[in-house]
């Protein structure tokens, strides 16, 4: 299939309803996670504090269901572009009932928020530009 030109609309396709096969080969991120015990041992007070904080964020007895917590975590992971976080929270999201459609919508919400940050910074830049013009 050829790519549409900027003036052509991309052909529409029905969204797949079946899940794609899962990856079974360990990734660098997965191998990195294997180093977690070593990292925690190298800085155990900080490691224990992080694990307690992370445990509180992933708790199941809060007002937010774990499914929503994982969608939020995945949106943040996509925005910060942390591959390890994307892998972990995608797996957790799926385990807690997130559908492919929900994942896709969350991804676009994250993308819009990220783009909104660029717009907000552009407004601040314009304000500073205008102030510099007034100053001379």
N, CA, C and O atoms as CSV, one atom per row, in Angstrom:
chain,resi,resn,atom,element,x,y,z
A,1,UNK,N,N,0.847,-1.169,0.000
A,1,UNK,CA,C,0.000,0.000,0.000
A,1,UNK,C,C,0.892,1.231,0.000
A,1,UNK,O,O,1.863,1.298,0.753
A,2,UNK,N,N,0.568,2.196,-0.835
A,2,UNK,CA,C,1.362,3.419,-0.877
A,2,UNK,C,C,0.870,4.386,0.175
A,2,UNK,O,O,-0.297,4.362,0.566
A,3,UNK,N,N,1.771,5.237,0.628
A,3,UNK,CA,C,1.417,6.235,1.626
A,3,UNK,C,C,0.627,7.354,0.957
A,3,UNK,O,O,0.983,7.760,-0.149
A,4,UNK,N,N,-0.441,7.873,1.588
A,4,UNK,CA,C,-1.197,8.967,0.990
A,4,UNK,C,C,-0.361,10.238,0.989
A,4,UNK,O,O,0.466,10.454,1.875
A,5,UNK,N,N,-0.584,11.066,-0.007
A,5,UNK,CA,C,0.068,12.371,-0.030
A,5,UNK,C,C,-0.639,13.259,0.975
A,5,UNK,O,O,-1.734,12.924,1.425
A,6,UNK,N,N,-0.030,14.400,1.344
A,6,UNK,CA,C,-0.677,15.261,2.347
A,6,UNK,C,C,-2.075,15.705,1.967
A,6,UNK,O,O,-2.870,16.022,2.853
A,7,UNK,N,N,-2.410,15.742,0.670
A,7,UNK,CA,C,-3.740,16.190,0.262
A,7,UNK,C,C,-4.736,15.053,0.169
A,7,UNK,O,O,-5.935,15.289,0.021
A,8,UNK,N,N,-4.250,13.809,0.254
A,8,UNK,CA,C,-5.135,12.657,0.190
A,8,UNK,C,C,-5.481,12.192,1.599
A,8,UNK,O,O,-4.665,12.275,2.516
A,9,UNK,N,N,-6.676,11.715,1.746
A,9,UNK,CA,C,-7.061,11.131,3.032
A,9,UNK,C,C,-6.536,9.706,3.091
A,9,UNK,O,O,-6.528,8.991,2.089
A,10,UNK,N,N,-6.114,9.318,4.240
A,10,UNK,CA,C,-5.670,7.937,4.422
A,10,UNK,C,C,-6.879,7.027,4.363
A,10,UNK,O,O,-7.940,7.383,4.875
A,11,UNK,N,N,-6.745,5.854,3.747
A,11,UNK,CA,C,-7.885,4.941,3.697
A,11,UNK,C,C,-8.266,4.500,5.101
A,11,UNK,O,O,-7.407,4.300,5.960
A,12,UNK,N,N,-9.555,4.353,5.317
A,12,UNK,CA,C,-10.011,3.919,6.638
A,12,UNK,C,C,-10.001,2.406,6.681
A,12,UNK,O,O,-10.294,1.728,5.696
A,13,UNK,N,N,-9.659,1.906,7.834
A,13,UNK,CA,C,-9.657,0.471,8.051
A,13,UNK,C,C,-10.393,0.201,9.344
A,13,UNK,O,O,-10.367,1.009,10.272
A,14,UNK,N,N,-11.039,-0.927,9.393
A,14,UNK,CA,C,-11.701,-1.320,10.627
A,14,UNK,C,C,-10.648,-1.592,11.691
A,14,UNK,O,O,-9.608,-2.189,11.415
A,15,UNK,N,N,-10.927,-1.152,12.891
A,15,UNK,CA,C,-9.993,-1.380,13.994
A,15,UNK,C,C,-9.966,-2.862,14.333
A,15,UNK,O,O,-11.014,-3.504,14.409
A,16,UNK,N,N,-8.774,-3.406,14.535
A,16,UNK,CA,C,-8.716,-4.830,14.891
A,16,UNK,C,C,-9.346,-5.047,16.262
A,16,UNK,O,O,-9.139,-4.261,17.186
A,17,UNK,N,N,-10.104,-6.105,16.377
A,17,UNK,CA,C,-10.733,-6.408,17.661
A,17,UNK,C,C,-10.003,-7.501,18.398
A,17,UNK,O,O,-10.232,-7.695,19.592
A,18,UNK,N,N,-9.130,-8.222,17.722
A,18,UNK,CA,C,-8.382,-9.291,18.353
A,18,UNK,C,C,-7.026,-8.771,18.791
A,18,UNK,O,O,-6.412,-7.946,18.115
A,19,UNK,N,N,-6.577,-9.258,19.909
A,19,UNK,CA,C,-5.267,-8.839,20.426
A,19,UNK,C,C,-4.160,-9.414,19.559
A,19,UNK,O,O,-4.248,-10.542,19.072
A,20,UNK,N,N,-3.121,-8.619,19.377
A,20,UNK,CA,C,-1.944,-9.099,18.661
A,20,UNK,C,C,-1.184,-10.071,19.552
A,20,UNK,O,O,-1.305,-10.005,20.775
A,21,UNK,N,N,-0.402,-10.973,18.962
A,21,UNK,CA,C,0.368,-11.902,19.795
A,21,UNK,C,C,1.341,-11.149,20.693
A,21,UNK,O,O,1.885,-10.113,20.312
A,22,UNK,N,N,1.546,-11.675,21.866
A,22,UNK,CA,C,2.452,-11.021,22.803
A,22,UNK,C,C,3.893,-11.378,22.487
A,22,UNK,O,O,4.184,-12.437,21.931
A,23,UNK,N,N,4.784,-10.471,22.853
A,23,UNK,CA,C,6.208,-10.686,22.630
A,23,UNK,C,C,6.740,-11.619,23.716
A,23,UNK,O,O,6.441,-11.435,24.896
A,24,UNK,N,N,7.515,-12.606,23.325
A,24,UNK,CA,C,8.039,-13.551,24.307
A,24,UNK,C,C,9.546,-13.407,24.511
A,24,UNK,O,O,10.098,-13.986,25.446
A,25,UNK,N,N,10.209,-12.650,23.657
A,25,UNK,CA,C,11.643,-12.449,23.781
A,25,UNK,C,C,11.905,-11.362,24.812
A,25,UNK,O,O,11.281,-10.303,24.746
A,26,UNK,N,N,12.805,-11.588,25.763
A,26,UNK,CA,C,13.097,-10.538,26.747
A,26,UNK,C,C,13.665,-9.295,26.056
A,26,UNK,O,O,14.509,-9.392,25.165
A,27,UNK,N,N,13.193,-8.152,26.479
A,27,UNK,CA,C,13.687,-6.890,25.943
A,27,UNK,C,C,14.770,-6.347,26.869
A,27,UNK,O,O,14.972,-6.857,27.971
A,28,UNK,N,N,15.458,-5.312,26.412
A,28,UNK,CA,C,16.442,-4.669,27.285
A,28,UNK,C,C,15.781,-4.169,28.560
A,28,UNK,O,O,16.365,-4.266,29.640
A,29,UNK,N,N,14.567,-3.634,28.446
A,29,UNK,CA,C,13.867,-3.143,29.633
A,29,UNK,C,C,13.595,-4.258,30.618
A,29,UNK,O,O,13.743,-4.075,31.827
A,30,UNK,N,N,13.195,-5.424,30.108
A,30,UNK,CA,C,12.945,-6.566,30.981
A,30,UNK,C,C,14.234,-6.996,31.667
A,30,UNK,O,O,14.247,-7.286,32.863
A,31,UNK,N,N,15.311,-7.033,30.900
A,31,UNK,CA,C,16.602,-7.408,31.496
A,31,UNK,C,C,17.031,-6.363,32.530
A,31,UNK,O,O,17.604,-6.709,33.563
A,32,UNK,N,N,16.753,-5.094,32.253
A,32,UNK,CA,C,17.080,-4.050,33.229
A,32,UNK,C,C,16.344,-4.277,34.541
A,32,UNK,O,O,16.910,-4.083,35.616
A,33,UNK,N,N,15.085,-4.686,34.455
A,33,UNK,CA,C,14.309,-4.924,35.672
A,33,UNK,C,C,14.914,-6.028,36.520
A,33,UNK,O,O,14.727,-6.052,37.737
A,34,UNK,N,N,15.630,-6.934,35.894
A,34,UNK,CA,C,16.304,-7.995,36.641
A,34,UNK,C,C,17.368,-7.432,37.586
A,34,UNK,O,O,17.784,-8.104,38.530
A,35,UNK,N,N,17.799,-6.214,37.331
A,35,UNK,CA,C,18.813,-5.565,38.181
A,35,UNK,C,C,18.198,-4.856,39.398
A,35,UNK,O,O,18.924,-4.293,40.217
A,36,UNK,N,N,16.877,-4.883,39.515
A,36,UNK,CA,C,16.200,-4.176,40.608
A,36,UNK,C,C,16.721,-4.585,41.993
A,36,UNK,O,O,17.030,-3.704,42.794
A,37,UNK,N,N,16.831,-5.874,42.306
A,37,UNK,CA,C,17.326,-6.226,43.640
A,37,UNK,C,C,18.709,-5.631,43.937
A,37,UNK,O,O,18.975,-5.186,45.054
A,38,UNK,N,N,19.567,-5.630,42.944
A,38,UNK,CA,C,20.915,-5.068,43.146
A,38,UNK,C,C,20.834,-3.572,43.421
A,38,UNK,O,O,21.486,-3.073,44.338
A,39,UNK,N,N,20.039,-2.855,42.632
A,39,UNK,CA,C,19.903,-1.416,42.837
A,39,UNK,C,C,19.336,-1.112,44.223
A,39,UNK,O,O,19.807,-0.203,44.906
A,40,UNK,N,N,18.326,-1.874,44.632
A,40,UNK,CA,C,17.733,-1.673,45.957
A,40,UNK,C,C,18.746,-1.945,47.066
A,40,UNK,O,O,18.746,-1.254,48.084
A,41,UNK,N,N,19.600,-2.935,46.882
A,41,UNK,CA,C,20.621,-3.250,47.885
A,41,UNK,C,C,21.684,-2.161,47.957
A,41,UNK,O,O,22.231,-1.902,49.029
A,42,UNK,N,N,21.981,-1.524,46.836
A,42,UNK,CA,C,23.007,-0.479,46.811
A,42,UNK,C,C,22.564,0.799,47.518
A,42,UNK,O,O,23.399,1.579,47.976
A,43,UNK,N,N,21.267,1.010,47.607
A,43,UNK,CA,C,20.727,2.193,48.288
A,43,UNK,C,C,19.461,1.762,49.014
A,43,UNK,O,O,18.357,2.179,48.662
A,44,UNK,N,N,19.630,0.927,50.028
A,44,UNK,CA,C,18.454,0.290,50.625
A,44,UNK,C,C,17.475,1.248,51.314
A,44,UNK,O,O,16.271,1.022,51.193
A,45,UNK,N,N,17.899,2.306,52.033
A,45,UNK,CA,C,16.869,3.198,52.609
A,45,UNK,C,C,16.015,3.852,51.528
A,45,UNK,O,O,14.791,3.917,51.640
A,46,UNK,N,N,16.681,4.335,50.479
A,46,UNK,CA,C,15.955,4.972,49.388
A,46,UNK,C,C,15.103,3.945,48.635
A,46,UNK,O,O,13.975,4.235,48.238
A,47,UNK,N,N,15.655,2.746,48.445
A,47,UNK,CA,C,14.922,1.684,47.765
A,47,UNK,C,C,13.663,1.291,48.510
A,47,UNK,O,O,12.601,1.122,47.911
A,48,UNK,N,N,13.789,1.145,49.833
A,48,UNK,CA,C,12.606,0.807,50.641
A,48,UNK,C,C,11.561,1.911,50.562
A,48,UNK,O,O,10.367,1.629,50.452
A,49,UNK,N,N,11.997,3.159,50.617
A,49,UNK,CA,C,11.054,4.287,50.529
A,49,UNK,C,C,10.363,4.305,49.161
A,49,UNK,O,O,9.158,4.535,49.068
A,50,UNK,N,N,11.146,4.058,48.098
A,50,UNK,CA,C,10.548,4.027,46.762
A,50,UNK,C,C,9.527,2.903,46.653
A,50,UNK,O,O,8.428,3.110,46.140
A,51,UNK,N,N,9.884,1.712,47.134
A,51,UNK,CA,C,8.956,0.587,47.051
A,51,UNK,C,C,7.674,0.849,47.834
A,51,UNK,O,O,6.594,0.454,47.396
A,52,UNK,N,N,7.780,1.510,48.985
A,52,UNK,CA,C,6.587,1.847,49.759
A,52,UNK,C,C,5.717,2.844,48.987
A,52,UNK,O,O,4.496,2.699,48.931
A,53,UNK,N,N,6.357,3.851,48.397
A,53,UNK,CA,C,5.625,4.852,47.615
A,53,UNK,C,C,4.962,4.203,46.405
A,53,UNK,O,O,3.788,4.448,46.129
A,54,UNK,N,N,5.710,3.383,45.693
A,54,UNK,CA,C,5.179,2.705,44.520
A,54,UNK,C,C,4.022,1.781,44.910
A,54,UNK,O,O,3.019,1.702,44.201
A,55,UNK,N,N,4.166,1.092,46.030
A,55,UNK,CA,C,3.093,0.222,46.515
A,55,UNK,C,C,1.824,1.001,46.816
A,55,UNK,O,O,0.721,0.536,46.527
A,56,UNK,N,N,1.977,2.189,47.398
A,56,UNK,CA,C,0.806,3.028,47.675
A,56,UNK,C,C,0.140,3.462,46.375
A,56,UNK,O,O,-1.087,3.509,46.291
A,57,UNK,N,N,0.939,3.780,45.366
A,57,UNK,CA,C,0.382,4.205,44.081
A,57,UNK,C,C,-0.337,3.062,43.374
A,57,UNK,O,O,-1.268,3.302,42.606
A,58,UNK,N,N,0.081,1.827,43.621
A,58,UNK,CA,C,-0.515,0.672,42.951
A,58,UNK,C,C,-1.546,-0.053,43.811
A,58,UNK,O,O,-1.998,-1.138,43.446
A,59,UNK,N,N,-1.920,0.523,44.931
A,59,UNK,CA,C,-2.829,-0.172,45.846
A,59,UNK,C,C,-4.183,-0.431,45.194
A,59,UNK,O,O,-4.575,0.247,44.245
A,60,UNK,N,N,-4.868,-1.402,45.711
A,60,UNK,CA,C,-6.168,-1.794,45.158
A,60,UNK,C,C,-7.335,-1.372,46.044
A,60,UNK,O,O,-8.491,-1.582,45.676
A,61,UNK,N,N,-7.057,-0.785,47.195
A,61,UNK,CA,C,-8.130,-0.418,48.118
A,61,UNK,C,C,-8.454,1.070,48.088
A,61,UNK,O,O,-9.134,1.563,48.988
A,62,UNK,N,N,-7.989,1.793,47.082
A,62,UNK,CA,C,-8.273,3.216,46.971
A,62,UNK,C,C,-9.554,3.471,46.200
A,62,UNK,O,O,-10.209,2.537,45.737
A,63,UNK,N,N,-9.906,4.734,46.066
A,63,UNK,CA,C,-11.094,5.126,45.318
A,63,UNK,C,C,-10.912,4.816,43.829
A,63,UNK,O,O,-11.852,4.385,43.162
A,64,UNK,N,N,-9.696,5.038,43.311
A,64,UNK,CA,C,-9.424,4.712,41.908
A,64,UNK,C,C,-9.181,3.220,41.758
A,64,UNK,O,O,-8.326,2.659,42.442
A,65,UNK,N,N,-9.923,2.574,40.870
A,65,UNK,CA,C,-9.640,1.155,40.624
A,65,UNK,C,C,-8.253,0.993,39.997
A,65,UNK,O,O,-7.735,1.914,39.365
A,66,UNK,N,N,-7.670,-0.170,40.179
A,66,UNK,CA,C,-6.330,-0.428,39.643
A,66,UNK,C,C,-6.290,-0.233,38.131
A,66,UNK,O,O,-5.275,0.215,37.598
A,67,UNK,N,N,-7.361,-0.555,37.441
A,67,UNK,CA,C,-7.428,-0.361,35.994
A,67,UNK,C,C,-7.166,1.103,35.643
A,67,UNK,O,O,-6.379,1.391,34.741
A,68,UNK,N,N,-7.814,2.021,36.344
A,68,UNK,CA,C,-7.621,3.455,36.074
A,68,UNK,C,C,-6.217,3.893,36.461
A,68,UNK,O,O,-5.599,4.704,35.771
A,69,UNK,N,N,-5.720,3.357,37.560
A,69,UNK,CA,C,-4.357,3.686,37.978
A,69,UNK,C,C,-3.356,3.282,36.894
A,69,UNK,O,O,-2.400,4.009,36.623
A,70,UNK,N,N,-3.578,2.127,36.280
A,70,UNK,CA,C,-2.663,1.669,35.232
A,70,UNK,C,C,-2.808,2.501,33.962
A,70,UNK,O,O,-1.817,2.745,33.273
A,71,UNK,N,N,-4.012,2.936,33.642
A,71,UNK,CA,C,-4.174,3.827,32.485
A,71,UNK,C,C,-3.459,5.158,32.714
A,71,UNK,O,O,-2.825,5.696,31.806
A,72,UNK,N,N,-3.567,5.682,33.932
A,72,UNK,CA,C,-2.854,6.920,34.268
A,72,UNK,C,C,-1.352,6.694,34.173
A,72,UNK,O,O,-0.632,7.493,33.574
A,73,UNK,N,N,-0.884,5.598,34.769
A,73,UNK,CA,C,0.553,5.280,34.739
A,73,UNK,C,C,1.042,5.113,33.309
A,73,UNK,O,O,2.136,5.562,32.969
A,74,UNK,N,N,0.246,4.477,32.481
A,74,UNK,CA,C,0.631,4.287,31.091
A,74,UNK,C,C,0.687,5.618,30.355
A,74,UNK,O,O,1.599,5.845,29.561
A,75,UNK,N,N,-0.269,6.495,30.604
A,75,UNK,CA,C,-0.243,7.827,29.986
A,75,UNK,C,C,0.996,8.605,30.379
A,75,UNK,O,O,1.609,9.264,29.539
A,76,UNK,N,N,1.373,8.535,31.647
A,76,UNK,CA,C,2.592,9.210,32.109
A,76,UNK,C,C,3.820,8.557,31.476
A,76,UNK,O,O,4.741,9.252,31.047
A,77,UNK,N,N,3.834,7.230,31.417
A,77,UNK,CA,C,4.967,6.524,30.811
A,77,UNK,C,C,5.139,6.905,29.347
A,77,UNK,O,O,6.262,7.090,28.877
A,78,UNK,N,N,4.028,7.022,28.626
A,78,UNK,CA,C,4.104,7.435,27.227
A,78,UNK,C,C,4.642,8.861,27.111
A,78,UNK,O,O,5.432,9.158,26.215
A,79,UNK,N,N,4.221,9.728,28.003
A,79,UNK,CA,C,4.646,11.123,27.964
A,79,UNK,C,C,6.115,11.269,28.325
A,79,UNK,O,O,6.829,12.069,27.720
A,80,UNK,N,N,6.569,10.498,29.311
A,80,UNK,CA,C,7.981,10.584,29.705
A,80,UNK,C,C,8.862,9.711,28.813
A,80,UNK,O,O,10.089,9.790,28.880
A,81,UNK,N,N,8.241,8.887,27.984
A,81,UNK,CA,C,8.931,8.017,27.031
A,81,UNK,C,C,9.863,7.020,27.722
A,81,UNK,O,O,10.969,6.752,27.251
A,82,UNK,N,N,9.399,6.487,28.830
A,82,UNK,CA,C,10.164,5.479,29.575
A,82,UNK,C,C,9.742,4.093,29.092
A,82,UNK,O,O,8.651,3.626,29.420
A,83,UNK,N,N,10.608,3.433,28.308
A,83,UNK,CA,C,10.255,2.131,27.735
A,83,UNK,C,C,9.990,1.068,28.808
A,83,UNK,O,O,9.083,0.249,28.661
A,84,UNK,N,N,10.771,1.083,29.873
A,84,UNK,CA,C,10.525,0.117,30.943
A,84,UNK,C,C,9.144,0.342,31.537
A,84,UNK,O,O,8.395,-0.610,31.753
A,85,UNK,N,N,8.805,1.601,31.802
A,85,UNK,CA,C,7.485,1.922,32.365
A,85,UNK,C,C,6.369,1.551,31.391
A,85,UNK,O,O,5.329,1.037,31.806
A,86,UNK,N,N,6.577,1.807,30.104
A,86,UNK,CA,C,5.578,1.451,29.096
A,86,UNK,C,C,5.353,-0.058,29.102
A,86,UNK,O,O,4.210,-0.515,29.084
A,87,UNK,N,N,6.429,-0.827,29.125
A,87,UNK,CA,C,6.292,-2.287,29.130
A,87,UNK,C,C,5.574,-2.777,30.383
A,87,UNK,O,O,4.649,-3.585,30.299
A,88,UNK,N,N,6.000,-2.287,31.541
A,88,UNK,CA,C,5.420,-2.747,32.807
A,88,UNK,C,C,3.950,-2.345,32.902
A,88,UNK,O,O,3.099,-3.174,33.227
A,89,UNK,N,N,3.650,-1.088,32.621
A,89,UNK,CA,C,2.267,-0.626,32.812
A,89,UNK,C,C,1.333,-1.098,31.709
A,89,UNK,O,O,0.127,-1.197,31.937
A,90,UNK,N,N,1.849,-1.390,30.523
A,90,UNK,CA,C,1.012,-2.017,29.496
A,90,UNK,C,C,0.615,-3.415,29.956
A,90,UNK,O,O,-0.546,-3.808,29.842
A,91,UNK,N,N,1.576,-4.153,30.471
A,91,UNK,CA,C,1.294,-5.506,30.978
A,91,UNK,C,C,0.308,-5.451,32.153
A,91,UNK,O,O,-0.644,-6.230,32.201
A,92,UNK,N,N,0.535,-4.534,33.095
A,92,UNK,CA,C,-0.372,-4.409,34.241
A,92,UNK,C,C,-1.762,-3.952,33.802
A,92,UNK,O,O,-2.770,-4.442,34.310
A,93,UNK,N,N,-1.810,-3.010,32.854
A,93,UNK,CA,C,-3.106,-2.515,32.369
A,93,UNK,C,C,-3.923,-3.665,31.772
A,93,UNK,O,O,-5.111,-3.816,32.057
A,94,UNK,N,N,-3.274,-4.453,30.959
A,94,UNK,CA,C,-3.975,-5.586,30.343
A,94,UNK,C,C,-4.450,-6.571,31.406
A,94,UNK,O,O,-5.561,-7.095,31.323
A,95,UNK,N,N,-3.608,-6.819,32.402
A,95,UNK,CA,C,-3.980,-7.744,33.482
A,95,UNK,C,C,-5.149,-7.221,34.310
A,95,UNK,O,O,-5.865,-8.004,34.935
A,96,UNK,N,N,-5.345,-5.913,34.319
A,96,UNK,CA,C,-6.433,-5.327,35.103
A,96,UNK,C,C,-7.617,-4.916,34.234
A,96,UNK,O,O,-8.436,-4.092,34.643
A,97,UNK,N,N,-7.706,-5.489,33.037
A,97,UNK,CA,C,-8.910,-5.345,32.229
A,97,UNK,C,C,-8.930,-4.212,31.226
A,97,UNK,O,O,-9.975,-3.960,30.625
A,98,UNK,N,N,-7.825,-3.518,31.018
A,98,UNK,CA,C,-7.800,-2.454,30.023
A,98,UNK,C,C,-7.890,-3.087,28.640
A,98,UNK,O,O,-7.205,-4.067,28.347
A,99,UNK,N,N,-8.739,-2.517,27.797
A,99,UNK,CA,C,-8.885,-3.013,26.428
A,99,UNK,C,C,-7.918,-2.259,25.506
A,99,UNK,O,O,-7.367,-1.223,25.876
A,100,UNK,N,N,-7.729,-2.794,24.321
A,100,UNK,CA,C,-6.889,-2.121,23.331
A,100,UNK,C,C,-7.454,-0.747,22.987
A,100,UNK,O,O,-6.699,0.202,22.774
A,101,UNK,N,N,-8.773,-0.640,22.932
A,101,UNK,CA,C,-9.412,0.643,22.626
A,101,UNK,C,C,-9.150,1.658,23.743
A,101,UNK,O,O,-8.880,2.827,23.468
A,102,UNK,N,N,-9.228,1.212,25.000
A,102,UNK,CA,C,-8.941,2.116,26.123
A,102,UNK,C,C,-7.483,2.554,26.105
A,102,UNK,O,O,-7.177,3.719,26.360
A,103,UNK,N,N,-6.586,1.623,25.804
A,103,UNK,CA,C,-5.171,1.955,25.709
A,103,UNK,C,C,-4.957,3.010,24.622
A,103,UNK,O,O,-4.225,3.977,24.830
A,104,UNK,N,N,-5.595,2.825,23.465
A,104,UNK,CA,C,-5.451,3.773,22.362
A,104,UNK,C,C,-5.972,5.150,22.751
A,104,UNK,O,O,-5.315,6.155,22.478
A,105,UNK,N,N,-7.132,5.213,23.379
A,105,UNK,CA,C,-7.676,6.510,23.794
A,105,UNK,C,C,-6.769,7.174,24.821
A,105,UNK,O,O,-6.525,8.378,24.743
A,106,UNK,N,N,-6.268,6.407,25.780
A,106,UNK,CA,C,-5.358,6.970,26.787
A,106,UNK,C,C,-4.095,7.496,26.125
A,106,UNK,O,O,-3.571,8.534,26.530
A,107,UNK,N,N,-3.601,6.795,25.113
A,107,UNK,CA,C,-2.401,7.241,24.407
A,107,UNK,C,C,-2.643,8.596,23.744
A,107,UNK,O,O,-1.776,9.469,23.785
A,108,UNK,N,N,-3.807,8.775,23.136
A,108,UNK,CA,C,-4.090,10.053,22.486
A,108,UNK,C,C,-4.360,11.164,23.493
A,108,UNK,O,O,-4.046,12.323,23.225
A,109,UNK,N,N,-4.936,10.832,24.643
A,109,UNK,CA,C,-5.073,11.838,25.708
A,109,UNK,C,C,-3.685,12.299,26.152
A,109,UNK,O,O,-3.435,13.496,26.294
A,110,UNK,N,N,-2.787,11.339,26.369
A,110,UNK,CA,C,-1.410,11.676,26.770
A,110,UNK,C,C,-0.735,12.533,25.703
A,110,UNK,O,O,-0.048,13.501,26.028
A,111,UNK,N,N,-0.925,12.184,24.441
A,111,UNK,CA,C,-0.320,12.953,23.352
A,111,UNK,C,C,-0.874,14.374,23.316
A,111,UNK,O,O,-0.124,15.325,23.095
A,112,UNK,N,N,-2.171,14.524,23.530
A,112,UNK,CA,C,-2.781,15.854,23.525
A,112,UNK,C,C,-2.279,16.700,24.686
A,112,UNK,O,O,-2.016,17.892,24.524
A,113,UNK,N,N,-2.147,16.087,25.855
A,113,UNK,CA,C,-1.629,16.819,27.014
A,113,UNK,C,C,-0.189,17.238,26.767
A,113,UNK,O,O,0.204,18.357,27.095
A,114,UNK,N,N,0.593,16.338,26.190
A,114,UNK,CA,C,1.992,16.669,25.870
A,114,UNK,C,C,2.043,17.828,24.874
A,114,UNK,O,O,2.851,18.744,25.025
A,115,UNK,N,N,1.191,17.787,23.869
A,115,UNK,CA,C,1.134,18.872,22.885
A,115,UNK,C,C,0.653,20.158,23.551
A,115,UNK,O,O,1.120,21.248,23.221
A,116,UNK,N,N,-0.268,20.028,24.475
A,116,UNK,CA,C,-0.751,21.205,25.200
A,116,UNK,C,C,0.357,21.876,25.982
A,116,UNK,O,O,0.383,23.100,26.107
A,117,UNK,N,N,1.279,21.074,26.513
A,117,UNK,CA,C,2.430,21.643,27.217
A,117,UNK,C,C,3.278,22.484,26.282
A,117,UNK,O,O,3.782,23.536,26.675
A,118,UNK,N,N,3.439,22.031,25.052
A,118,UNK,CA,C,4.185,22.822,24.066
A,118,UNK,C,C,3.464,24.130,23.779
A,118,UNK,O,O,4.098,25.179,23.659
A,119,UNK,N,N,2.150,24.073,23.669
A,119,UNK,CA,C,1.372,25.284,23.428
A,119,UNK,C,C,1.495,26.245,24.606
A,119,UNK,O,O,1.664,27.447,24.405
A,120,UNK,N,N,1.414,25.734,25.824
A,120,UNK,CA,C,1.546,26.584,27.007
A,120,UNK,C,C,2.916,27.258,27.043
A,120,UNK,O,O,3.017,28.434,27.395
A,121,UNK,N,N,3.969,26.526,26.682
A,121,UNK,CA,C,5.303,27.118,26.640
A,121,UNK,C,C,5.419,28.141,25.520
A,121,UNK,O,O,6.140,29.130,25.654
A,122,UNK,N,N,4.714,27.911,24.417
A,122,UNK,CA,C,4.708,28.892,23.325
A,122,UNK,C,C,4.050,30.183,23.782
A,122,UNK,O,O,4.505,31.269,23.424
A,123,UNK,N,N,2.991,30.080,24.564
A,123,UNK,CA,C,2.333,31.283,25.089
A,123,UNK,C,C,3.272,32.053,26.016
A,123,UNK,O,O,3.332,33.281,25.968
A,124,UNK,N,N,4.006,31.320,26.863
A,124,UNK,CA,C,4.980,31.967,27.748
A,124,UNK,C,C,6.094,32.619,26.936
A,124,UNK,O,O,6.551,33.711,27.275
A,125,UNK,N,N,6.531,31.957,25.867
A,125,UNK,CA,C,7.572,32.535,25.012
A,125,UNK,C,C,7.059,33.799,24.342
A,125,UNK,O,O,7.788,34.787,24.250
A,126,UNK,N,N,5.821,33.784,23.875
A,126,UNK,CA,C,5.238,34.968,23.238
A,126,UNK,C,C,5.133,36.126,24.230
A,126,UNK,O,O,5.403,37.275,23.880
A,127,UNK,N,N,4.739,35.819,25.467
A,127,UNK,CA,C,4.661,36.863,26.499
A,127,UNK,C,C,6.043,37.471,26.734
A,127,UNK,O,O,6.179,38.690,26.830
A,128,UNK,N,N,7.054,36.634,26.825
A,128,UNK,CA,C,8.427,37.138,27.015
A,128,UNK,C,C,8.911,37.921,25.797
A,128,UNK,O,O,9.611,38.925,25.935
A,129,UNK,N,N,8.539,37.461,24.614
A,129,UNK,CA,C,8.887,38.175,23.392
A,129,UNK,C,C,8.267,39.570,23.402
A,129,UNK,O,O,8.941,40.559,23.115
A,130,UNK,N,N,6.987,39.638,23.732
A,130,UNK,CA,C,6.300,40.931,23.793
A,130,UNK,C,C,6.910,41.835,24.854
A,130,UNK,O,O,7.047,43.038,24.631
A,131,UNK,N,N,7.284,41.271,26.017
A,131,UNK,CA,C,7.916,42.068,27.069
A,131,UNK,C,C,9.255,42.611,26.606
A,131,UNK,O,O,9.591,43.752,26.924
A,132,UNK,N,N,10.025,41.834,25.869
A,132,UNK,CA,C,11.324,42.273,25.361
A,132,UNK,C,C,11.149,43.391,24.343
A,132,UNK,O,O,11.958,44.317,24.299
A,133,UNK,N,N,10.101,43.316,23.524
A,133,UNK,CA,C,9.835,44.372,22.548
A,133,UNK,C,C,9.500,45.670,23.276
A,133,UNK,O,O,9.956,46.742,22.879
A,134,UNK,N,N,8.707,45.576,24.334
A,134,UNK,CA,C,8.341,46.778,25.092
A,134,UNK,C,C,9.542,47.388,25.809
A,134,UNK,O,O,9.608,48.603,25.997
A,135,UNK,N,N,10.497,46.535,26.212
A,135,UNK,CA,C,11.674,47.025,26.915
A,135,UNK,C,C,12.673,47.672,25.965
A,135,UNK,O,O,13.570,48.402,26.387
A,136,UNK,N,N,12.510,47.403,24.726
A,136,UNK,CA,C,13.360,48.130,23.825
A,136,UNK,C,C,14.212,47.421,22.920
A,136,UNK,O,O,14.942,48.040,22.146
